[in-house]
């Protein structure tokens, strides 16, 4: 009997064809050159084109929804397609979801909304905008009648400048946040190009006027604009006369597209965008000195050549080398000490800020003590200049040819200063070192004597003396109950509340571990004794003994020839060579 109608397979195939036709009919491709009023776009609309919905005529730049580290949110920006470098961003502070809408309405306003909230706008409603154009230079412009520019992205840069983009006084580059808290800025101010760091009181850390790498074309000229031309950064006065020229690369190609980017850490890097995907920056950068940015190291650390960071000795016992001072101005200064931070020290802002006063060192210290906002002072012995700061970044080593500055810092007062304070500082160090040396020496002699007396380890039931010895060393219950006087000679008058002595005992126990890889290096021992790092709880005597037993049983059941003298768990583990081990 013949059947009529469609099989399930035929129905599925027809559905597939229908969906394919629908996708082809509704798919949206990027516009080239211009967009007219009444246009809307979301990332989902152009997902097949990586979020790009407007291309420049030369297809070098694209306006697109660009993903962030969080791939569920997007920024609206202009991207250089070949290098994939984002050169301008509209909503850096307010990313949108993939349903966020870019809108060019019929009233001439252009905006970006996340749901019902407008997060960015050109504020051009009613100004006669006829179309949006992405130019071949990467400039996004809103044009009116006779191609009159009503708004352009080049006038609102974010963190990057492009070739042919004119940077004038009143504009400002702003970096992405550094360590999620700190911003850096580039601007033309008072006839100079300067960079500042956004502390509570902004601090200048570089200026083109003081940079010796530039060529001076017009002495005493005042800069009012700047632009990248070929492989140089040119600076002009109000009459468009060339004042300075800064060479950014030895590569001289008049057709290259260059970008100068203010990085999150505060430096400026230069890129030739035609070199392909994610191009490496040029060797030339600003500042050229790696220690010349505000925080190449953590605040209060001293930065030297090749960004070697060192915490000043007065702060090296404090977490992250920070003074931990958070006292409001309406509080009493009775709990604050002004302590010596060091000399032959430089600080990046000292070359750009005027001194607070001219005085002698004691007068400078007195001024900082009386000023509740002052956290750090720098004093120049030669000139008598006194500088007070409410916040600082990294310090610098002074050049050998420079005397540098004397510096003091406010810190919370130490408690129990005096005889007891000296005891807490000096005595625990002596106890710590003596404890380590004594315990390691005793254990060395004990094991050496035991190995000479017997060729193989004693049976488990005959090792009670060993257990007692290790238990005497560890004294775990006494340590937990802080009965330190029962461990040491009572004539030492040890403070049972002293964490330093307790740490020293733990360090000693780590130093006598039978497994070589468990024993800390001497540099680590010094750091633990100085309190620069935490001292973890060492294994108990029972854990140590258990390992000795397991080592013995394993070695006694293995063929000594097959196991070899280098067997990690063999009886040779107890030799004095393996006990002391490399440090």
C-alpha positions in Angstrom: 0.0 0.0 0.0 1.5 3.4 -1.0 2.1 6.0 1.6 1.7 9.8 1.3 3.0 12.8 3.2 6.5 13.6 4.5 8.7 11.5 6.7 10.2 12.9 9.9 13.5 13.2 8.1 11.9 15.4 5.3 10.3 17.6 8.0 13.6 18.2 9.8 15.3 19.0 6.5 12.6 21.5 5.6 13.0 23.2 9.0 16.7 23.4 8.6 16.3 25.0 5.2 13.8 27.5 6.5 16.1 28.5 9.4 19.0 28.9 7.0 17.0 31.1 4.7 15.9 33.2 7.7 19.5 33.6 9.0 20.7 34.6 5.5 17.9 37.2 5.2 18.3 38.7 8.7 22.1 38.5 9.0 23.7 41.9 9.5 27.0 42.8 8.0 29.2 45.8 9.1 28.6 49.1 7.4 31.5 50.6 5.6 32.4 54.3 6.0 29.1 55.8 7.3 25.9 55.1 9.3 22.7 57.1 8.9 20.2 58.1 11.7 17.8 55.5 13.0 20.6 52.9 13.4 20.8 50.5 16.4 23.3 47.7 17.1 24.2 45.3 19.9 27.0 42.8 20.2 24.6 39.9 19.6 23.5 41.5 16.3 27.1 41.3 14.9 28.4 38.3 16.8 29.4 36.6 13.5 31.6 39.6 12.8 33.3 39.8 16.2 31.1 42.7 17.2 32.3 44.9 14.4 29.5 47.0 12.9 31.2 50.0 11.2 34.4 49.8 9.1 36.6 52.6 7.8 36.7 52.9 4.0 40.2 51.4 3.9 39.1 48.6 6.3 42.0 49.5 8.7 39.8 50.5 11.6 36.5 49.2 13.0 33.9 50.4 15.5 33.0 47.4 17.5 31.9 45.9 20.8 35.1 44.6 22.3 35.2 42.0 25.1 37.0 42.6 28.4 38.7 40.1 30.8 35.2 39.4 31.9 33.9 38.0 28.6 30.3 38.7 29.6 30.7 42.5 29.3 31.8 44.7 26.5 33.3 48.1 25.7 32.4 50.2 22.6 35.6 51.2 20.9 37.6 51.8 17.8 40.1 49.0 17.0 43.0 48.8 14.6 42.1 45.6 12.8 45.5 44.3 11.8 47.1 44.8 15.2 43.9 44.2 17.2 44.9 47.2 19.3 42.0 49.2 20.8 42.8 52.9 20.2 39.7 54.6 21.6 37.0 53.6 24.1 33.6 55.2 24.8 32.5 53.5 28.0 35.6 52.3 29.8 34.1 53.0 33.2 30.7 51.4 32.4 30.9 48.2 30.4 27.6 46.8 28.9 26.2 43.3 28.5 25.9 41.6 25.1 22.4 43.1 24.8 23.6 46.7 25.3 22.6 48.9 22.4 24.5 51.5 20.4 21.9 54.0 19.1 22.0 56.7 16.5 18.6 58.3 16.8 16.7 60.5 14.4 17.3 63.5 16.6 21.1 63.3 16.0 22.1 62.0 19.4 24.5 59.0 19.6 24.5 57.0 22.8 25.1 53.6 24.4 22.7 52.1 26.8 22.8 49.1 29.1 19.2 48.1 29.5 17.4 51.4 30.1 20.5 53.2 31.5 22.5 55.4 29.1 26.2 54.9 30.0 27.7 57.1 27.3 26.5 59.8 24.9 27.9 62.4 22.5 25.2 64.9 23.6 24.5 66.0 20.0 20.7 65.9 20.1 19.3 68.7 17.9 22.7 69.8 16.5 22.0 68.7 12.9 24.0 65.4 12.8 23.5 63.8 9.4 25.7 60.7 9.6 28.5 59.0 11.5 31.8 58.3 9.8 34.8 56.2 10.8 37.7 57.8 9.0 40.8 56.1 7.6 42.8 57.7 10.4 40.8 56.0 13.1 38.8 59.1 14.0 35.1 58.5 14.7 33.3 61.7 13.6 29.7 63.0 13.6 29.1 65.2 10.5 26.5 67.8 9.7 25.8 69.7 6.6 28.8 70.4 4.3 30.7 67.7 6.3 31.0 70.0 9.3 32.5 68.1 12.2 30.1 68.3 15.2 31.9 65.7 17.4 35.0 63.5 17.0 36.7 60.8 19.1 40.1 62.5 18.5 39.0 65.3 20.8 38.1 62.8 23.6 41.1 60.4 23.7 41.3 57.7 26.3 44.8 56.2 26.8 46.1 56.2 23.2 47.2 58.8 20.6 47.4 58.0 16.8 49.3 59.4 13.9 47.7 62.7 12.7 45.8 63.0 16.0 46.3 66.5 17.4 46.7 66.6 21.2 46.0 70.1 22.6 45.9 71.8 25.9 42.7 70.8 27.7 42.8 67.2 26.6 44.0 64.4 28.9 45.0 60.8 28.5 44.0 58.5 31.4 45.6 55.1 31.9 43.7 52.0 32.9 43.9 51.5 36.7 47.1 50.1 38.1 46.6 47.5 40.8 42.9 48.4 40.7 43.4 51.7 42.4 45.9 54.1 40.7 45.5 56.2 37.6 48.1 58.0 35.6 47.5 61.1 33.3 49.2 62.8 30.4 48.3 66.5 29.5 49.7 69.7 28.2 50.0 72.2 31.0 51.8 75.6 31.3 53.6 75.1 28.0 54.9 71.6 28.8 53.8 68.0 28.3 53.6 66.4 31.8 52.6 63.1 33.4 51.0 62.9 36.8 50.0 60.2 39.2 46.5 60.4 40.8 47.4 60.4 44.5 45.3 62.3 47.0 47.5 65.3 46.0 48.4 64.6 42.3 52.2 64.4 41.8 54.1 65.1 38.5 56.6 62.4 37.7 57.8 63.3 34.2 57.8 66.3 31.8 59.1 66.7 28.2 60.8 69.9 29.2 63.2 68.0 31.5 63.6 65.0 29.2 67.1 65.2 27.6 66.2 62.8 24.7 64.2 65.5 22.8 65.6 67.9 20.2 65.0 71.5 20.9 63.9 73.5 17.8 62.8 76.7 19.5 64.4 77.6 22.9 62.0 79.0 25.5 59.1 78.0 23.3 55.7 77.1 25.0 53.9 74.0 23.8 50.2 74.2 23.0 49.8 71.1 20.8 51.4 67.8 19.8 51.0 65.2 17.1 52.9 62.1 15.9 54.3 62.7 12.4 56.1 59.8 10.8 58.5 58.4 13.4 58.6 61.5 15.7 56.5 63.2 18.2 56.3 66.9 17.4 55.4 69.7 19.7 54.1 73.1 18.5 53.4 76.5 19.9 50.2 78.5 19.3 51.6 79.7 15.9 52.3 76.1 14.9 56.0 76.6 15.1 58.0 73.5 16.0 59.3 73.7 19.6 60.5 70.2 20.3 60.9 66.9 18.5 61.0 63.5 20.2 62.2 60.6 18.1 60.1 57.5 18.9 61.8 55.0 16.5 64.7 54.5 14.1 62.2 53.0 11.7 61.2 55.8 9.4 58.1 54.9 7.2 55.9 57.9 6.3 53.0 55.4 5.7 53.2 53.7 9.1 50.4 54.1 11.6 51.9 54.9 15.0 50.2 54.7 18.4 51.5 56.2 21.7 49.8 54.5 24.7 49.8 55.5 28.4 50.2 52.1 30.1 48.5 51.2 33.4 51.9 51.4 35.3 52.4 55.0 34.1 54.9 54.6 31.2 54.3 55.5 27.6 55.0 52.9 24.9 55.1 53.5 21.1 53.7 50.9 18.6 53.9 50.6 14.8 50.5 49.1 14.2 51.3 47.9 10.7 53.6 45.2 12.1 50.8 42.8 12.6 48.8 41.3 15.5 49.8 42.5 19.0 53.0 44.3 17.9 55.9 44.7 20.3 56.5 48.2 21.6 59.5 50.2 20.4 62.6 50.3 22.6 62.1 54.0 23.1 59.7 54.6 26.0 58.8 57.4 28.5 60.3 57.6 31.1 63.4 55.7 29.9 64.5 55.0 33.5 62.6 51.9 34.8 62.6 53.5 38.3 61.1 56.7 36.9 57.5 55.7 37.2 55.6 56.2 40.5 55.4 52.6 41.6 57.9 50.3 39.9 58.1 48.7 43.5 55.6 48.9 46.2 55.3 52.3 48.0 58.2 53.1 50.4 60.5 50.5 48.8 63.7 51.8 47.3 64.0 51.1 43.5 67.5 50.8 42.0 68.9 49.6 38.7 66.9 47.0 36.9 64.0 47.5 39.3 65.6 45.9 42.3 63.4 46.7 45.2 64.5 47.0 48.8 62.5 47.9 51.9 64.2 50.4 54.2 65.4 48.8 57.4 63.0 50.9 59.6 60.0 49.3 57.8 61.3 45.8 57.0 59.4 44.3 59.9 56.1 45.8 58.8 53.7 44.0 56.4 54.4 44.9 52.7 56.9 47.5 54.0 54.1 49.9 54.8 54.0 52.2 57.9 50.4 51.2 58.7 49.6 54.8 59.7 46.0 55.7 59.4 45.3 58.6 61.8 42.8 61.3 60.9 43.8 65.0 61.3 41.5 65.5 64.3 43.4 62.9 66.3 46.3 63.4 68.7 49.8 62.9 67.4 50.9 61.3 70.7 50.9 57.9 69.2 53.2 58.8 66.3 56.9 58.7 65.9 58.9 60.5 63.1 61.7 58.1 62.3 64.8 58.2 60.1 64.0 56.6 56.7 67.4 57.1 55.1 69.7 59.4 53.1 71.0 59.6 49.6 67.4 59.0 48.6 65.6 60.5 45.7 61.9 60.7 44.9 60.4 61.3 41.5 58.2 64.3 42.4 61.0 66.3 44.0 62.2 67.6 40.6 58.7 69.1 39.9 57.3 70.4 43.2 58.2 73.6 45.1 59.6 73.1 48.6 57.2 73.7 51.5 59.8 75.8 53.3 63.5 76.5 53.6 64.9 75.7 57.0 67.3 73.3 58.8 66.7 69.6 59.4 65.1 70.0 62.8 62.8 72.7 61.5 61.7 70.4 58.6 61.0 67.6 61.1 59.1 70.0 63.3 57.0 71.1 60.3 56.1 67.6 59.4 55.3 66.7 63.1 52.9 69.6 63.3 51.2 68.9 59.9 48.7 66.1 60.4 48.6 65.5 56.6 52.4 65.0 56.4 53.5 61.4 56.2 57.0 61.7 54.7 59.5 64.5 54.6 62.6 65.0 52.3 65.3 67.5 53.3 68.1 68.8 51.1 71.1 69.6 53.3 72.7 71.8 50.7 69.8 74.2 49.9 67.7 73.8 53.1 64.7 72.9 51.1 62.0 70.9 53.0 59.4 68.9 51.2 56.3 67.4 52.9 54.1 64.7 51.3 50.8 63.2 52.3 51.4 60.1 50.2 54.3 58.6 48.3 55.1 55.8 45.8 58.5 54.1 45.4 61.7 55.7 46.4 64.9 55.9 44.3 68.6 55.5 45.0 70.4 58.8 44.4 72.9 58.9 41.6 76.6 58.6 42.7 77.1 62.2 41.6 74.2 63.4 43.7 74.0 63.7 47.5 70.3 62.9 47.4 67.9 63.8 50.3 67.5 62.9 53.9 64.1 61.4 54.6 61.9 60.8 57.7 58.6 59.0 57.9 55.7 58.9 60.4 55.0 55.5 62.0 53.0 54.3 65.0 55.0 54.5 68.2 56.5 51.2 69.4 55.1 50.0 72.8 57.2 49.5 75.9 60.2 51.4 74.7 63.1 51.3 77.2 64.9 48.5 78.9 62.3 46.0 78.2 62.1 47.2 74.6 65.8 46.6 74.1 65.4 43.2 75.6 62.6 42.4 73.1 64.7 43.6 70.2 68.2 42.2 71.0 67.7 39.3 73.4 65.4 37.2 71.2 67.8 37.4 68.3 70.6 36.1 70.4 68.3 33.3 71.8 67.1 32.5 68.3 70.6 32.0 66.8 71.9 30.2 69.9 68.9 27.8 69.9 69.4 26.9 66.3 73.1 26.3 66.6 72.8 24.3 69.9 70.0 22.0 68.7 71.6 21.3 65.3 75.0 20.7 67.0 73.5 18.3 69.6 71.5 16.4 67.1 74.6 16.1 64.8 76.7 14.6 67.7 73.9 12.3 68.8 73.3 10.8 65.4 77.1 10.5 64.7 77.6 8.7 68.0 74.6 6.4 67.2 75.9 5.5 63.8 79.3 4.6 65.0 77.9 2.4 67.8 75.6 0.4 65.5 75.7 -0.3 61.8 72.0 -0.6 61.4 69.1 1.2 63.2 68.0 -0.3 66.5 64.6 -2.1 66.6 61.6 0.0 67.2 61.3 -1.0 70.8 64.9 0.1 71.5 64.5 3.6 70.1 62.8 5.1 73.1 65.9 7.2 73.8 65.7 8.7 70.3 62.0 9.4 70.9 62.7 11.0 74.2 65.4 13.2 72.7 63.2 14.4 69.9 60.3 15.0 72.3 62.7 17.0 74.5 63.6 19.2 71.5 60.1 19.8 70.3 58.3 20.0 73.7 55.1 20.4 71.8 52.8 20.5 74.8 55.1 23.0 76.5 55.2 25.1 73.3 51.4 25.1 73.0 51.1 26.1 76.7 53.9 28.7 76.3 56.0 27.1 79.1 59.2 28.3 77.6 61.0 28.5 80.9 60.7 24.7 81.2 62.5 24.3 77.9 65.3 26.7 78.4 67.6 27.5 81.4 65.4 29.5 83.8 68.3 31.9 84.4 67.7 33.3 80.9 64.5 35.1 82.1 62.6 34.4 78.9 59.3 36.2 78.5 56.7 33.5 77.9 54.6 35.9 75.8 57.5 36.6 73.4 56.5 35.4 70.0 60.0 35.8 68.8 61.4 33.1 71.0 58.6 30.8 70.1 59.3 31.4 66.4 63.0 30.6 67.0 62.1 27.2 68.5 59.9 26.4 65.5 62.7 27.5 63.1 65.1 25.2 65.0 62.7 22.2 64.6 62.5 22.8 60.9 66.3 22.9 60.7 66.6 19.3 62.2 64.1 17.7 59.8 65.6 14.4 58.5 64.3 15.0 54.9 66.7 17.3 53.2 64.1 19.1 51.1 62.1 20.0 54.3 64.9 21.9 55.9 64.9 25.7 55.0 67.9 27.4 53.5 69.9 29.8 55.7 68.5 32.8 53.9 65.0 31.5 54.7 66.1 30.9 58.3 67.2 34.5 58.6 64.0 35.8 57.1 61.9 33.7 59.6 64.1 34.8 62.5 63.7 38.5 61.5 59.9 38.2 61.2 59.9 38.8 57.4 57.9 35.7 56.8 55.6 33.4 58.7 57.0 30.3 60.5 54.7 27.3 59.8 54.1 24.7 62.5 56.9 22.1 62.4 56.2 18.3 62.5 55.7 16.8 65.9 58.2 14.3 67.4 55.7 11.5 66.7 55.7 12.4 63.1 59.5 12.5 62.9 59.8 9.1 64.7 57.2 7.5 62.5 59.2 8.5 59.5 62.4 7.1 61.0 60.7 3.8 61.7 59.3 3.6 58.2 62.7 4.4 56.7 64.3 1.6 58.8 61.7 -1.0 57.9 62.0 -0.2 54.2 65.8 -0.2 54.2 66.0 -3.5 56.2 63.7 -5.3 53.7 65.3 -4.1 50.5 68.4 -5.6 48.9 71.2 -3.2 49.8 72.8 -3.7 46.4 69.7 -3.0 44.4 68.6 0.0 46.5 72.0 1.7 46.2 73.6 4.3 48.4 71.5 7.1 46.9 68.1 5.6 47.8 66.2 8.5 49.3 64.6 6.3 52.0 67.6 4.1 52.7 69.5 4.0 56.0 72.0 6.5 54.6 69.3 9.1 55.2 70.6 9.3 58.8 74.2 10.0 57.8 75.6 13.3 59.0 76.0 14.4 55.4 72.3 14.0 54.7 71.4 15.4 58.1 73.1 18.7 57.6 72.5 18.7 53.8 73.2 21.7 51.6 72.1 25.0 52.9 
